[in-house]
Amino acid sequence: MKKVYYLPTIGKQDDFKKEYFPEDYIPQPTKFGSKYDRNYDHSKCPAWTEWGKNTWVFYQPFDLGMCYKSDDKYLETNLPQQLFDEFFNLTPNWLNGELPEIQYNYGHALWTRDKDVWVEQIPHPLLARYGLECVPGTYPLSVWQRPLGFGFKLLDLDTNLWIAKGTPLFLLRLYSQRSDETFSLQKKVPPQDILDEYARNSRLKEFDKYASWTLIKDRVKKEESNCPFKFLWKR
């Protein structure tokens, strides 16, 4: 079994050394299917079970109200300005698309010591009911240690939205490209070497935004070439 660790936090890079809220306040991620209605026929399907065996649901950490005012091009929330600046990340290009593109500074510091570990962030199917659409993505955590954020498109404009604490935000699926693995997900503070790697990777994206994916692909190739059992891989 491969192990992946996470730590929920709010804020910038330097805040990944500790939890932001009391340990028993933020809703913990739950295993996909653990709260699912098992009366559905598809819940008994092996393909459905296999897809969800390494998948967890992540939740909104506190009650949040917001409304995007299109005439003013302004995002209004129930947070005071100081907390708004801490919790939200509105990039310079957040209004370039058809819909506002917004990021939480609420992240999960993901890290692992195992090889061939990939992360997939998937929109939760119920999230659109709340006026949000999670931006999905995938990357190899084992060669690119980084926190997992939450970015979304705001679907409902000029509408008062209420994202209650415990609202499902996204699914986190862990997988390996070269084997059929089972994963565990545990809460644990990242050690200093992981924090240093976070900082280096973040700094690279600041200086050369699109260089990271080339490095990631090169590292994956190197990881594969160093594996003594690569002759067993199915292509």
N, C-alpha and C positions, 0 to 999 in steps of 0.2 A: 504493500500500500504506500502510495506517495502522499506526502504531507505538504499542505499549503497553509500558510498562516496569514492572518489579517488583523488589522487594528483600525476601528472606526475613529475618525477624527474630523475636526473642522478647522480650516485655516490654511496656512501656507506650509512650505517645505519643512520649516523648523519645528512644526507642531506634531510631527509624526513620532515623537518620543513618548507620547502620553495620550490617554483618552481625554476627550474634551468634556464630556458629561460624566456623572457618576456611573460606575460600571453597570448598575442594575436599572438604568433609565432607558438607554437606546434599545429598541427592539433588535434582538439577535436574529441573524439569518436563519431560516429554517430549510430543512431538506425538501426539495421539490417532491410533491406528492404526500408529504406528511399530514397536510390538512386537506387533502383532496377527497372529493366525494367518490368513494369506491363503488358506488352503484352504477357508474358509467361502465359500459362494456369495454371501452378503450383503455380504462385503467388496469384491466387485466391482460392487456396485450404485451407480450415480451418486448416488442420494439419500443413501445411507449416507456416501459420500465427501464430498458437499457439506456434510452436517451436521458432519462431523468436521474439515473443512479449517482451521477457526479454533479448534480445541479442544485443550487441553493437560491432561495428568494431573499432579496434585500428590501428593506422597508424605509419609509420616511421617518426621520428621527424625532420630529416634533410637529405640532400643528402649524401649518403655514398657509396664509392667505395671500393671494396676489392677483393683480389685474394689470394687463398691458393696455395702456391708453394710446391708441394708434394715432390720434390727432397730435398728441404731445410727444409721441415716440418715447414714452416713459413707463418704466416698470414700477408699479406701486405695490408694496407689501405691508404686512402687519409688523414688520421688524423695524426698530429704530435704525437710523442711518448707520451707526457704528456697527451694529450686528449685521445689517444688510451688506456692508462692505466686507465683513468677515466671511459671510456665508455664500455670497454670490460672486461669480466671476463673469463679468460682461466684457468680452473682448472688444477691441476696436471694430471688428467686423460683425458684431452680433446682429445687426439689422441689414446685412447685405442680401440675404435670401428673401424668399417670399414671406417667410414667417420668422419671428424672433428666435434666435439660437442662443440658449442660455446654459450656463454651467453652474453647478453647485461647487463650492469649495468643501463640501462634505464628501470626504473620500475614504477609501479603505486601503491602508498600507499593506499591499500584498507582497509576500515573499516566500521563497522556497529554497531548499538545499538540494532538491532532486533534479534530475535531468529530464529532458523531453516533457516539460509541463507547459501546456497551453491554456490560456484564459479566453473564454468567449463571454461577452456581455450581450444579453438578449433582452429586448423590450418585454416587459410583462404584458400579457394580453389584455389586462384590465386597465392599464394606465391611461389609455386614450379616453376612457370615460371621465377622467379628471382633467382633460384638456391638455395633456402632455404626450409627447412621443419621444421615448428614449432613443438616442443615437447609438446603434450597436457597433461592436468591434471585436477583434480577436488579435492576440499576440502571444509570443512564446515567453512566458514569465521566467523560465529557467535561464534564458540568456539576456533578458531585459527586465530587471527588477524595477518595478515602478508602482506607484499607487494607482488604484482604480477609481476614477472619478465618475461623475454622473452628468452627462450633457443631454439636452433635450430641445426639441422644437416646441414652441408654444402654439398649440392648435387653435385655441379659442381666444380671440381678441376682444377687448372692451367688455370683458365678462369677469365677474368676481369668481375666482377659483379658490377652492378650499381643499388642501392636501392634508388630510388628518394624519396624526401620528399613527404609524402602523400601516399606511397605505403601501401596497407593493409597488416598488419602483422598477426593478429589473431582476433578471435571472442571471446568475453567475454559473457558467458550466466549465468544468475542468476536464481536460482530455489530453491524451498523448497521440502523436501522429504515427508512432511506430509500434504501438502495443495496445492491448486492451487492459487498461489500468483501473484500479479503484483508488479514489482519493479521500482524504480526510481534510476538513477545514476547521482550523483551531484559532482562537484569538490569542495573540501573543505580540508583545512589543518588539519591533524590529531591532536587531542588534546594530552596533555602530557601523560595521562594514556594509550592511544593507543600506543604512541611511546615507553613507558616503556614496554608494552607487546610485541611489535616488538622485542625489545632488549632481553627480556628474552627468547622468542622463538628462536631467532637467536643464542643466546649463548648455548641453549640446543643442537641445531643441531651441533654446533662446538664440544661440549664435547661428545655427544652421538648421532651420526647422525641418527640412525634409531629408536630412542625412541619416537620421536614426534608422529608417527602415532598411536602408542598404547595409548598415552595420548589423542589424538584426538578422538579415538573411545570411550574411557572411558568418555570423556566430553560429547560426543553426547548422550550416554546412560543416563548420569546424567541429561542432558537437557530434554530428553524425559520423564524421570521418574518424573520430577518436573512439567510437564505440567498438569493442572487440567482437560484438555479435552482429555487425552490420550485414554480414552475408546472409543472415536469416530474414532480413526485412523483405517484405513483399512490395513490389513496385507495380 
